[in-house]
Amino acid sequence: MIGVGSMVVIGAVALLIFGPKKLPELGRAAGDTLREFKNSTKGLTDDDDREEDKKESK
């Protein structure tokens, strides 16, 4: 598990590498990517649930 100290070090390194202007853009892009991934996986699990319901009703 990542502790608070590790998070501070990761944040500092990211700030040094990307700079303060680029960091919010990267965070926004990461959030959008995670949101899309979550929506995609939710769609896959919903499809699986529908297939199981069809099999059970037969």
C-alpha distance matrix in Angstrom:
0.0 3.8 6.4 10.0 11.4 9.6 10.6 14.0 14.5 13.8 16.1 18.7 18.8 19.3 21.9 23.7 23.8 24.8 26.4 26.6 28.9 27.0 23.5 24.4 26.0 22.9 20.8 23.6 23.8 20.1 20.6 23.8 22.3 19.6 22.5 24.8 22.3 21.8 25.6 26.2 24.1 25.6 29.0 28.4 27.3 30.3 32.6 31.4 32.1 35.5 36.4 35.6 37.6 40.5 40.4 40.4 43.3 45.5
3.8 0.0 3.8 6.9 8.2 6.1 6.8 10.3 10.8 10.2 12.4 14.9 15.4 15.9 18.3 20.2 20.5 21.5 23.0 23.1 25.6 23.9 20.3 21.5 23.3 20.3 18.3 21.4 21.8 18.3 19.0 22.5 21.3 18.9 21.9 24.3 22.3 22.0 25.8 26.7 25.0 26.5 29.9 29.6 28.9 31.7 34.0 33.2 34.0 37.3 38.3 37.7 39.7 42.5 42.7 42.8 45.5 47.8
6.4 3.8 0.0 3.8 5.5 5.3 6.4 8.8 10.2 10.8 12.4 14.4 15.7 16.6 18.4 20.3 21.3 22.4 23.2 23.0 25.9 24.7 21.1 22.1 24.4 21.8 19.6 22.8 23.8 20.5 20.9 24.6 23.9 21.6 24.2 27.0 25.3 24.8 28.4 29.6 28.1 29.3 32.7 32.7 31.9 34.5 37.0 36.3 36.8 40.1 41.4 40.7 42.5 45.4 45.7 45.6 48.2 50.7
10.0 6.9 3.8 0.0 3.8 5.4 5.1 6.3 8.8 9.9 10.5 12.3 14.4 15.3 16.4 18.5 20.0 20.9 21.2 20.6 23.6 22.9 19.2 20.2 22.9 20.7 18.4 21.6 23.1 20.2 20.5 24.3 24.1 22.0 24.4 27.4 26.2 25.7 29.1 30.7 29.5 30.6 33.9 34.3 33.6 36.0 38.6 38.2 38.6 41.8 43.3 42.8 44.3 47.3 47.8 47.7 50.2 52.8
11.4 8.2 5.5 3.8 0.0 3.8 5.4 5.2 6.3 8.7 9.9 10.7 12.5 14.3 15.3 16.7 18.5 20.0 20.3 20.2 23.5 22.8 19.4 21.0 23.7 21.4 19.6 23.1 24.3 21.6 22.5 26.1 25.7 24.0 26.8 29.5 28.2 28.2 31.7 32.9 31.8 33.2 36.5 36.6 36.2 38.7 41.2 40.7 41.4 44.5 45.9 45.4 47.2 50.0 50.4 50.5 53.1 55.5
9.6 6.1 5.3 5.4 3.8 0.0 3.8 5.4 5.1 6.1 8.5 9.9 10.6 12.2 14.1 15.4 16.5 18.1 19.0 19.4 22.4 21.2 17.8 19.7 21.9 19.2 17.7 21.3 22.0 19.1 20.4 23.9 23.1 21.5 24.5 27.0 25.5 25.7 29.3 30.3 29.2 30.9 34.0 34.0 33.7 36.4 38.6 38.2 39.1 42.2 43.3 43.0 45.0 47.7 48.0 48.3 51.0 53.2
10.6 6.8 6.4 5.1 5.4 3.8 0.0 3.8 5.5 5.1 6.0 8.5 9.9 10.5 12.1 14.2 15.3 16.1 16.9 16.7 19.6 18.5 14.9 16.3 18.7 16.2 14.4 17.9 19.0 16.2 17.2 20.8 20.4 18.9 21.6 24.3 23.2 23.3 26.7 28.0 27.2 28.7 31.8 32.1 32.0 34.4 36.8 36.6 37.5 40.4 41.8 41.7 43.4 46.1 46.7 47.0 49.4 51.8
14.0 10.3 8.8 6.3 5.2 5.4 3.8 0.0 3.8 5.5 5.1 6.1 8.6 9.8 10.4 12.3 14.2 15.3 15.3 15.0 18.3 17.8 14.4 16.2 19.0 16.9 15.4 19.0 20.4 18.1 19.2 22.8 22.7 21.6 24.2 26.9 26.2 26.4 29.7 31.1 30.5 32.0 35.0 35.5 35.4 37.8 40.1 40.2 41.0 43.8 45.3 45.3 46.9 49.6 50.3 50.6 53.0 55.4
14.5 10.8 10.2 8.8 6.3 5.1 5.5 3.8 0.0 3.8 5.4 5.1 6.2 8.5 9.8 10.6 12.2 14.1 14.7 15.3 18.7 17.8 14.8 17.3 19.6 17.2 16.4 20.1 21.0 18.7 20.4 23.8 23.3 22.5 25.5 27.8 26.8 27.5 30.8 31.8 31.3 33.1 35.9 36.1 36.3 38.9 41.0 40.9 42.0 44.9 46.1 46.1 48.1 50.6 51.1 51.7 54.1 56.3
13.8 10.2 10.8 9.9 8.7 6.1 5.1 5.5 3.8 0.0 3.8 5.5 5.2 6.1 8.5 9.9 10.5 12.0 13.2 14.1 16.9 15.4 12.3 14.8 16.7 13.9 13.2 17.0 17.5 15.1 17.1 20.4 19.6 19.0 22.1 24.2 23.2 24.2 27.4 28.3 27.9 29.9 32.6 32.8 33.2 35.7 37.7 37.7 39.0 41.7 42.9 43.1 45.1 47.5 48.1 48.8 51.2 53.3
16.1 12.4 12.4 10.5 9.9 8.5 6.0 5.1 5.4 3.8 0.0 3.8 5.5 5.1 6.1 8.6 9.9 10.4 10.8 10.9 13.9 12.9 9.6 11.9 14.3 12.2 11.2 15.0 16.1 14.3 15.9 19.2 19.2 18.7 21.4 23.8 23.4 24.2 27.2 28.4 28.4 30.0 32.7 33.3 33.8 36.0 38.1 38.5 39.6 42.2 43.6 44.0 45.7 48.1 49.0 49.7 51.8 54.1
18.7 14.9 14.4 12.3 10.7 9.9 8.5 6.1 5.1 5.5 3.8 0.0 3.8 5.4 5.0 6.2 8.6 10.1 9.8 10.5 13.9 13.5 10.9 13.7 16.2 14.4 14.1 17.8 18.8 17.4 19.3 22.4 22.4 22.3 25.0 27.2 26.8 27.8 30.8 31.9 31.9 33.7 36.3 36.9 37.4 39.7 41.7 42.1 43.3 45.9 47.2 47.7 49.4 51.8 52.6 53.3 55.6 57.8
18.8 15.4 15.7 14.4 12.5 10.6 9.9 8.6 6.2 5.2 5.5 3.8 0.0 3.8 5.4 5.1 6.1 8.5 9.6 11.4 14.4 13.2 11.1 14.5 16.1 13.7 14.3 18.0 18.2 16.8 19.3 22.1 21.5 21.8 24.8 26.5 26.0 27.4 30.4 31.0 31.2 33.3 35.7 36.0 36.8 39.3 41.0 41.3 42.8 45.3 46.4 47.0 49.0 51.1 51.8 52.8 55.1 57.1
19.3 15.9 16.6 15.3 14.3 12.2 10.5 9.8 8.5 6.1 5.1 5.4 3.8 0.0 3.8 5.4 5.1 5.9 7.5 9.1 11.6 9.9 7.6 11.0 12.3 9.9 10.7 14.3 14.5 13.4 16.0 18.6 18.2 18.7 21.6 23.3 23.0 24.6 27.3 28.1 28.5 30.6 32.8 33.3 34.3 36.6 38.3 38.9 40.4 42.7 43.9 44.7 46.6 48.6 49.5 50.6 52.7 54.7
21.9 18.3 18.4 16.4 15.3 14.1 12.1 10.4 9.8 8.5 6.1 5.0 5.4 3.8 0.0 3.8 5.6 5.5 4.9 6.1 9.2 8.7 6.8 10.1 12.2 10.9 11.6 14.9 15.8 15.3 17.5 20.0 20.3 21.0 23.4 25.3 25.5 26.9 29.4 30.5 31.1 32.9 35.1 36.0 37.0 39.0 40.8 41.6 43.0 45.2 46.6 47.4 49.1 51.2 52.3 53.3 55.3 57.4
23.7 20.2 20.3 18.5 16.7 15.4 14.2 12.3 10.6 9.9 8.6 6.2 5.1 5.4 3.8 0.0 3.8 5.9 5.6 8.2 11.1 10.6 9.8 13.4 14.9 13.5 14.9 18.1 18.5 18.1 20.7 23.0 22.9 23.8 26.5 28.1 28.1 29.8 32.3 33.1 33.7 35.8 37.9 38.5 39.7 41.8 43.5 44.2 45.7 48.0 49.2 50.0 51.9 53.9 54.9 55.9 58.0 60.1
23.8 20.5 21.3 20.0 18.5 16.5 15.3 14.2 12.2 10.5 9.9 8.6 6.1 5.1 5.6 3.8 0.0 3.8 6.0 9.3 11.2 9.6 9.3 13.1 13.7 11.8 13.9 16.9 16.6 16.4 19.4 21.3 20.8 22.1 25.0 26.1 26.0 28.1 30.5 30.9 31.7 34.0 35.9 36.3 37.8 40.0 41.4 42.1 43.9 46.0 47.1 48.1 50.1 51.9 52.8 54.1 56.2 58.0
24.8 21.5 22.4 20.9 20.0 18.1 16.1 15.3 14.1 12.0 10.4 10.1 8.5 5.9 5.5 5.9 3.8 0.0 3.8 6.9 7.8 5.8 6.1 9.9 10.1 8.8 11.3 13.9 13.7 14.1 17.0 18.6 18.6 20.2 22.7 23.7 24.2 26.3 28.4 29.0 30.1 32.3 33.9 34.7 36.3 38.2 39.6 40.7 42.4 44.3 45.5 46.7 48.5 50.3 51.4 52.8 54.6 56.5
26.4 23.0 23.2 21.2 20.3 19.0 16.9 15.3 14.7 13.2 10.8 9.8 9.6 7.5 4.9 5.6 6.0 3.8 0.0 3.8 5.6 5.7 6.2 9.6 10.7 10.5 12.4 14.8 15.5 16.2 18.5 20.3 20.9 22.3 24.4 25.9 26.7 28.4 30.4 31.4 32.6 34.4 36.2 37.3 38.7 40.5 42.1 43.2 44.7 46.6 48.1 49.2 50.8 52.7 54.0 55.2 57.0 59.0
26.6 23.1 23.0 20.6 20.2 19.4 16.7 15.0 15.3 14.1 10.9 10.5 11.4 9.1 6.1 8.2 9.3 6.9 3.8 0.0 3.8 5.7 5.4 7.6 9.7 10.5 11.4 13.5 15.1 16.0 17.5 19.5 20.7 21.9 23.6 25.4 26.5 27.8 29.7 31.1 32.4 33.8 35.7 37.1 38.4 39.9 41.7 43.1 44.2 46.1 47.8 48.9 50.3 52.3 53.8 54.7 56.4 58.6
28.9 25.6 25.9 23.6 23.5 22.4 19.6 18.3 18.7 16.9 13.9 13.9 14.4 11.6 9.2 11.1 11.2 7.8 5.6 3.8 0.0 3.8 5.8 6.8 7.8 9.6 11.2 12.3 13.8 15.5 17.0 18.2 19.8 21.5 22.8 24.2 25.8 27.3 28.8 30.2 31.8 33.2 34.8 36.4 37.9 39.1 40.9 42.5 43.7 45.3 47.1 48.4 49.7 51.4 53.1 54.3 55.7 57.9
27.0 23.9 24.7 22.9 22.8 21.2 18.5 17.8 17.8 15.4 12.9 13.5 13.2 9.9 8.7 10.6 9.6 5.8 5.7 5.7 3.8 0.0 3.8 5.8 5.4 6.4 8.9 10.2 10.8 12.5 14.5 15.6 16.6 18.6 20.2 21.4 22.7 24.6 26.1 27.1 28.8 30.5 31.9 33.3 34.9 36.4 37.9 39.4 40.9 42.5 44.1 45.5 46.9 48.6 50.1 51.4 53.0 55.0
23.5 20.3 21.1 19.2 19.4 17.8 14.9 14.4 14.8 12.3 9.6 10.9 11.1 7.6 6.8 9.8 9.3 6.1 6.2 5.4 5.8 3.8 0.0 3.9 5.4 5.1 6.2 8.7 9.9 10.6 12.4 14.3 15.3 16.6 18.4 20.1 21.1 22.6 24.5 25.8 27.0 28.6 30.4 31.7 33.0 34.6 36.4 37.7 39.0 40.8 42.5 43.6 45.0 46.9 48.4 49.5 51.1 53.3
24.4 21.5 22.1 20.2 21.0 19.7 16.3 16.2 17.3 14.8 11.9 13.7 14.5 11.0 10.1 13.4 13.1 9.9 9.6 7.6 6.8 5.8 3.9 0.0 3.8 5.4 5.0 6.1 8.5 9.8 10.5 12.3 14.1 15.3 16.4 18.4 19.9 21.0 22.5 24.3 25.8 26.9 28.7 30.4 31.6 32.8 34.8 36.3 37.4 39.0 41.0 42.2 43.3 45.2 46.9 47.9 49.3 51.7
26.0 23.3 24.4 22.9 23.7 21.9 18.7 19.0 19.6 16.7 14.3 16.2 16.1 12.3 12.2 14.9 13.7 10.1 10.7 9.7 7.8 5.4 5.4 3.8 0.0 3.8 5.4 5.1 6.1 8.6 9.9 10.6 12.2 14.3 15.3 16.5 18.3 20.0 21.1 22.5 24.4 25.7 27.1 28.8 30.4 31.6 33.2 34.9 36.2 37.7 39.4 40.9 42.1 43.8 45.5 46.8 48.1 50.3
22.9 20.3 21.8 20.7 21.4 19.2 16.2 16.9 17.2 13.9 12.2 14.4 13.7 9.9 10.9 13.5 11.8 8.8 10.5 10.5 9.6 6.4 5.1 5.4 3.8 0.0 3.8 5.4 5.1 6.1 8.6 9.9 10.5 12.3 14.2 15.3 16.4 18.3 20.0 21.0 22.5 24.2 25.8 27.0 28.6 30.2 31.7 33.1 34.6 36.3 37.8 39.2 40.6 42.4 43.8 45.1 46.7 48.8
20.8 18.3 19.6 18.4 19.6 17.7 14.4 15.4 16.4 13.2 11.2 14.1 14.3 10.7 11.6 14.9 13.9 11.3 12.4 11.4 11.2 8.9 6.2 5.0 5.4 3.8 0.0 3.8 5.4 5.1 6.2 8.6 9.8 10.6 12.3 14.3 15.3 16.4 18.4 19.9 21.1 22.4 24.4 25.9 27.0 28.5 30.4 31.7 32.9 34.7 36.5 37.6 38.9 40.9 42.4 43.4 45.0 47.3
23.6 21.4 22.8 21.6 23.1 21.3 17.9 19.0 20.1 17.0 15.0 17.8 18.0 14.3 14.9 18.1 16.9 13.9 14.8 13.5 12.3 10.2 8.7 6.1 5.1 5.4 3.8 0.0 3.8 5.4 5.1 6.2 8.6 9.9 10.5 12.3 14.2 15.3 16.5 18.3 20.0 21.0 22.7 24.5 25.9 26.9 28.8 30.5 31.6 33.1 35.0 36.4 37.4 39.3 41.1 42.1 43.5 45.7
23.8 21.8 23.8 23.1 24.3 22.0 19.0 20.4 21.0 17.5 16.1 18.8 18.2 14.5 15.8 18.5 16.6 13.7 15.5 15.1 13.8 10.8 9.9 8.5 6.1 5.1 5.4 3.8 0.0 3.8 5.4 5.1 6.1 8.6 9.8 10.6 12.3 14.2 15.4 16.4 18.4 19.9 21.2 22.7 24.5 25.7 27.2 28.9 30.3 31.8 33.4 35.0 36.3 37.8 39.5 40.9 42.3 44.3
20.1 18.3 20.5 20.2 21.6 19.1 16.2 18.1 18.7 15.1 14.3 17.4 16.8 13.4 15.3 18.1 16.4 14.1 16.2 16.0 15.5 12.5 10.6 9.8 8.6 6.1 5.1 5.4 3.8 0.0 3.8 5.5 5.1 6.2 8.6 10.0 10.5 12.2 14.3 15.3 16.5 18.2 20.0 21.2 22.6 24.2 25.9 27.1 28.6 30.4 31.9 33.1 34.6 36.5 37.9 39.1 40.8 42.8
20.6 19.0 20.9 20.5 22.5 20.4 17.2 19.2 20.4 17.1 15.9 19.3 19.3 16.0 17.5 20.7 19.4 17.0 18.5 17.5 17.0 14.5 12.4 10.5 9.9 8.6 6.2 5.1 5.4 3.8 0.0 3.8 5.4 5.2 6.1 8.6 9.8 10.5 12.3 14.2 15.4 16.4 18.4 20.1 21.1 22.4 24.5 25.9 26.9 28.6 30.5 31.7 32.8 34.8 36.5 37.4 38.9 41.2
23.8 22.5 24.6 24.3 26.1 23.9 20.8 22.8 23.8 20.4 19.2 22.4 22.1 18.6 20.0 23.0 21.3 18.6 20.3 19.5 18.2 15.6 14.3 12.3 10.6 9.9 8.6 6.2 5.1 5.5 3.8 0.0 3.8 5.5 5.1 6.2 8.6 9.8 10.6 12.2 14.3 15.3 16.6 18.5 20.1 21.0 22.7 24.6 25.8 27.1 29.0 30.5 31.6 33.3 35.1 36.3 37.6 39.8
22.3 21.3 23.9 24.1 25.7 23.1 20.4 22.7 23.3 19.6 19.2 22.4 21.5 18.2 20.3 22.9 20.8 18.6 20.9 20.7 19.8 16.6 15.3 14.1 12.2 10.5 9.8 8.6 6.1 5.1 5.4 3.8 0.0 3.8 5.4 5.2 6.2 8.6 10.0 10.5 12.3 14.2 15.4 16.7 18.5 20.0 21.3 22.8 24.4 26.0 27.4 28.9 30.4 32.0 33.5 34.9 36.5 38.4
19.6 18.9 21.6 22.0 24.0 21.5 18.9 21.6 22.5 19.0 18.7 22.3 21.8 18.7 21.0 23.8 22.1 20.2 22.3 21.9 21.5 18.6 16.6 15.3 14.3 12.3 10.6 9.9 8.6 6.2 5.2 5.5 3.8 0.0 3.8 5.5 5.0 6.1 8.6 9.8 10.5 12.1 14.2 15.3 16.4 18.1 20.0 21.1 22.4 24.3 25.9 27.0 28.5 30.4 31.8 32.9 34.6 36.8
22.5 21.9 24.2 24.4 26.8 24.5 21.6 24.2 25.5 22.1 21.4 25.0 24.8 21.6 23.4 26.5 25.0 22.7 24.4 23.6 22.8 20.2 18.4 16.4 15.3 14.2 12.3 10.5 9.8 8.6 6.1 5.1 5.4 3.8 0.0 3.8 5.4 5.1 6.2 8.6 10.0 10.5 12.4 14.4 15.5 16.4 18.5 20.2 21.1 22.6 24.7 25.9 26.9 28.8 30.6 31.6 33.0 35.3
24.8 24.3 27.0 27.4 29.5 27.0 24.3 26.9 27.8 24.2 23.8 27.2 26.5 23.3 25.3 28.1 26.1 23.7 25.9 25.4 24.2 21.4 20.1 18.4 16.5 15.3 14.3 12.3 10.6 10.0 8.6 6.2 5.2 5.5 3.8 0.0 3.8 5.4 5.1 6.1 8.6 9.8 10.6 12.4 14.4 15.3 16.7 18.6 20.0 21.2 22.9 24.7 25.8 27.3 29.1 30.5 31.8 33.8
22.3 22.3 25.3 26.2 28.2 25.5 23.2 26.2 26.8 23.2 23.4 26.8 26.0 23.0 25.5 28.1 26.0 24.2 26.7 26.5 25.8 22.7 21.1 19.9 18.3 16.4 15.3 14.2 12.3 10.5 9.8 8.6 6.2 5.0 5.4 3.8 0.0 3.8 5.5 5.1 6.1 8.5 9.9 10.7 12.4 14.2 15.4 16.7 18.4 20.1 21.4 22.8 24.5 26.1 27.4 28.8 30.5 32.4
21.8 22.0 24.8 25.7 28.2 25.7 23.3 26.4 27.5 24.2 24.2 27.8 27.4 24.6 26.9 29.8 28.1 26.3 28.4 27.8 27.3 24.6 22.6 21.0 20.0 18.3 16.4 15.3 14.2 12.2 10.5 9.8 8.6 6.1 5.1 5.4 3.8 0.0 3.8 5.4 5.3 6.1 8.6 10.0 10.6 12.1 14.3 15.4 16.4 18.4 20.2 21.2 22.5 24.5 26.0 27.0 28.6 30.8
25.6 25.8 28.4 29.1 31.7 29.3 26.7 29.7 30.8 27.4 27.2 30.8 30.4 27.3 29.4 32.3 30.5 28.4 30.4 29.7 28.8 26.1 24.5 22.5 21.1 20.0 18.4 16.5 15.4 14.3 12.3 10.6 10.0 8.6 6.2 5.1 5.5 3.8 0.0 3.8 5.6 5.1 6.2 8.8 10.0 10.5 12.4 14.4 15.3 16.5 18.6 20.2 21.0 22.7 24.7 25.8 27.0 29.2
26.2 26.7 29.6 30.7 32.9 30.3 28.0 31.1 31.8 28.3 28.4 31.9 31.0 28.1 30.5 33.1 30.9 29.0 31.4 31.1 30.2 27.1 25.8 24.3 22.5 21.0 19.9 18.3 16.4 15.3 14.2 12.2 10.5 9.8 8.6 6.1 5.1 5.4 3.8 0.0 3.8 5.4 5.2 6.4 8.9 9.9 10.8 12.7 14.5 15.6 17.0 18.8 20.2 21.5 23.2 24.8 26.2 28.0
24.1 25.0 28.1 29.5 31.8 29.2 27.2 30.5 31.3 27.9 28.4 31.9 31.2 28.5 31.1 33.7 31.7 30.1 32.6 32.4 31.8 28.8 27.0 25.8 24.4 22.5 21.1 20.0 18.4 16.5 15.4 14.3 12.3 10.5 10.0 8.6 6.1 5.3 5.6 3.8 0.0 3.8 5.3 5.0 6.3 8.5 9.8 10.7 12.4 14.3 15.5 16.7 18.5 20.2 21.4 22.7 24.5 26.4
25.6 26.5 29.3 30.6 33.2 30.9 28.7 32.0 33.1 29.9 30.0 33.7 33.3 30.6 32.9 35.8 34.0 32.3 34.4 33.8 33.2 30.5 28.6 26.9 25.7 24.2 22.4 21.0 19.9 18.2 16.4 15.3 14.2 12.1 10.5 9.8 8.5 6.1 5.1 5.4 3.8 0.0 3.8 5.4 5.2 6.1 8.6 9.9 10.5 12.3 14.4 15.4 16.5 18.5 20.2 21.1 22.6 24.9
29.0 29.9 32.7 33.9 36.5 34.0 31.8 35.0 35.9 32.6 32.7 36.3 35.7 32.8 35.1 37.9 35.9 33.9 36.2 35.7 34.8 31.9 30.4 28.7 27.1 25.8 24.4 22.7 21.2 20.0 18.4 16.6 15.4 14.2 12.4 10.6 9.9 8.6 6.2 5.2 5.3 3.8 0.0 3.8 5.5 5.1 6.2 8.7 9.9 10.6 12.5 14.4 15.4 16.7 18.7 20.1 21.2 23.2
28.4 29.6 32.7 34.3 36.6 34.0 32.1 35.5 36.1 32.8 33.3 36.9 36.0 33.3 36.0 38.5 36.3 34.7 37.3 37.1 36.4 33.3 31.7 30.4 28.8 27.0 25.9 24.5 22.7 21.2 20.1 18.5 16.7 15.3 14.4 12.4 10.7 10.0 8.8 6.4 5.0 5.4 3.8 0.0 3.8 5.4 5.1 6.3 8.7 10.0 10.8 12.6 14.4 15.6 16.9 18.7 20.3 21.9
27.3 28.9 31.9 33.6 36.2 33.7 32.0 35.4 36.3 33.2 33.8 37.4 36.8 34.3 37.0 39.7 37.8 36.3 38.7 38.4 37.9 34.9 33.0 31.6 30.4 28.6 27.0 25.9 24.5 22.6 21.1 20.1 18.5 16.4 15.5 14.4 12.4 10.6 10.0 8.9 6.3 5.2 5.5 3.8 0.0 3.8 5.4 5.0 6.2 8.7 9.9 10.6 12.3 14.3 15.4 16.5 18.4 20.5
30.3 31.7 34.5 36.0 38.7 36.4 34.4 37.8 38.9 35.7 36.0 39.7 39.3 36.6 39.0 41.8 40.0 38.2 40.5 39.9 39.1 36.4 34.6 32.8 31.6 30.2 28.5 26.9 25.7 24.2 22.4 21.0 20.0 18.1 16.4 15.3 14.2 12.1 10.5 9.9 8.5 6.1 5.1 5.4 3.8 0.0 3.8 5.4 5.1 6.3 8.7 10.0 10.6 12.5 14.4 15.4 16.6 18.9
32.6 34.0 37.0 38.6 41.2 38.6 36.8 40.1 41.0 37.7 38.1 41.7 41.0 38.3 40.8 43.5 41.4 39.6 42.1 41.7 40.9 37.9 36.4 34.8 33.2 31.7 30.4 28.8 27.2 25.9 24.5 22.7 21.3 20.0 18.5 16.7 15.4 14.3 12.4 10.8 9.8 8.6 6.2 5.1 5.4 3.8 0.0 3.8 5.4 5.2 6.3 8.8 9.9 10.8 12.6 14.4 15.6 17.2
31.4 33.2 36.3 38.2 40.7 38.2 36.6 40.2 40.9 37.7 38.5 42.1 41.3 38.9 41.6 44.2 42.1 40.7 43.2 43.1 42.5 39.4 37.7 36.3 34.9 33.1 31.7 30.5 28.9 27.1 25.9 24.6 22.8 21.1 20.2 18.6 16.7 15.4 14.4 12.7 10.7 9.9 8.7 6.3 5.0 5.4 3.8 0.0 3.8 5.4 5.2 6.3 8.7 10.0 10.8 12.4 14.4 15.9
32.1 34.0 36.8 38.6 41.4 39.1 37.5 41.0 42.0 39.0 39.6 43.3 42.8 40.4 43.0 45.7 43.9 42.4 44.7 44.2 43.7 40.9 39.0 37.4 36.2 34.6 32.9 31.6 30.3 28.6 26.9 25.8 24.4 22.4 21.1 20.0 18.4 16.4 15.3 14.5 12.4 10.5 9.9 8.7 6.2 5.1 5.4 3.8 0.0 3.8 5.5 5.1 6.2 8.7 10.0 10.6 12.3 14.6
35.5 37.3 40.1 41.8 44.5 42.2 40.4 43.8 44.9 41.7 42.2 45.9 45.3 42.7 45.2 48.0 46.0 44.3 46.6 46.1 45.3 42.5 40.8 39.0 37.7 36.3 34.7 33.1 31.8 30.4 28.6 27.1 26.0 24.3 22.6 21.2 20.1 18.4 16.5 15.6 14.3 12.3 10.6 10.0 8.7 6.3 5.2 5.4 3.8 0.0 3.8 5.4 5.0 6.2 8.7 9.9 10.6 12.7
36.4 38.3 41.4 43.3 45.9 43.3 41.8 45.3 46.1 42.9 43.6 47.2 46.4 43.9 46.6 49.2 47.1 45.5 48.1 47.8 47.1 44.1 42.5 41.0 39.4 37.8 36.5 35.0 33.4 31.9 30.5 29.0 27.4 25.9 24.7 22.9 21.4 20.2 18.6 17.0 15.5 14.4 12.5 10.8 9.9 8.7 6.3 5.2 5.5 3.8 0.0 3.8 5.4 5.1 6.3 8.7 10.1 11.1
35.6 37.7 40.7 42.8 45.4 43.0 41.7 45.3 46.1 43.1 44.0 47.7 47.0 44.7 47.4 50.0 48.1 46.7 49.2 48.9 48.4 45.5 43.6 42.2 40.9 39.2 37.6 36.4 35.0 33.1 31.7 30.5 28.9 27.0 25.9 24.7 22.8 21.2 20.2 18.8 16.7 15.4 14.4 12.6 10.6 10.0 8.8 6.3 5.1 5.4 3.8 0.0 3.8 5.4 5.1 6.2 8.7 10.2
37.6 39.7 42.5 44.3 47.2 45.0 43.4 46.9 48.1 45.1 45.7 49.4 49.0 46.6 49.1 51.9 50.1 48.5 50.8 50.3 49.7 46.9 45.0 43.3 42.1 40.6 38.9 37.4 36.3 34.6 32.8 31.6 30.4 28.5 26.9 25.8 24.5 22.5 21.0 20.2 18.5 16.5 15.4 14.4 12.3 10.6 9.9 8.7 6.2 5.0 5.4 3.8 0.0 3.8 5.5 5.1 6.2 8.8
40.5 42.5 45.4 47.3 50.0 47.7 46.1 49.6 50.6 47.5 48.1 51.8 51.1 48.6 51.2 53.9 51.9 50.3 52.7 52.3 51.4 48.6 46.9 45.2 43.8 42.4 40.9 39.3 37.8 36.5 34.8 33.3 32.0 30.4 28.8 27.3 26.1 24.5 22.7 21.5 20.2 18.5 16.7 15.6 14.3 12.5 10.8 10.0 8.7 6.2 5.1 5.4 3.8 0.0 3.8 5.5 5.3 6.5
40.4 42.7 45.7 47.8 50.4 48.0 46.7 50.3 51.1 48.1 49.0 52.6 51.8 49.5 52.3 54.9 52.8 51.4 54.0 53.8 53.1 50.1 48.4 46.9 45.5 43.8 42.4 41.1 39.5 37.9 36.5 35.1 33.5 31.8 30.6 29.1 27.4 26.0 24.7 23.2 21.4 20.2 18.7 16.9 15.4 14.4 12.6 10.8 10.0 8.7 6.3 5.1 5.5 3.8 0.0 3.8 5.6 5.5
40.4 42.8 45.6 47.7 50.5 48.3 47.0 50.6 51.7 48.8 49.7 53.3 52.8 50.6 53.3 55.9 54.1 52.8 55.2 54.7 54.3 51.4 49.5 47.9 46.8 45.1 43.4 42.1 40.9 39.1 37.4 36.3 34.9 32.9 31.6 30.5 28.8 27.0 25.8 24.8 22.7 21.1 20.1 18.7 16.5 15.4 14.4 12.4 10.6 9.9 8.7 6.2 5.1 5.5 3.8 0.0 3.8 5.5
43.3 45.5 48.2 50.2 53.1 51.0 49.4 53.0 54.1 51.2 51.8 55.6 55.1 52.7 55.3 58.0 56.2 54.6 57.0 56.4 55.7 53.0 51.1 49.3 48.1 46.7 45.0 43.5 42.3 40.8 38.9 37.6 36.5 34.6 33.0 31.8 30.5 28.6 27.0 26.2 24.5 22.6 21.2 20.3 18.4 16.6 15.6 14.4 12.3 10.6 10.1 8.7 6.2 5.3 5.6 3.8 0.0 3.8
45.5 47.8 50.7 52.8 55.5 53.2 51.8 55.4 56.3 53.3 54.1 57.8 57.1 54.7 57.4 60.1 58.0 56.5 59.0 58.6 57.9 55.0 53.3 51.7 50.3 48.8 47.3 45.7 44.3 42.8 41.2 39.8 38.4 36.8 35.3 33.8 32.4 30.8 29.2 28.0 26.4 24.9 23.2 21.9 20.5 18.9 17.2 15.9 14.6 12.7 11.1 10.2 8.8 6.5 5.5 5.5 3.8 0.0
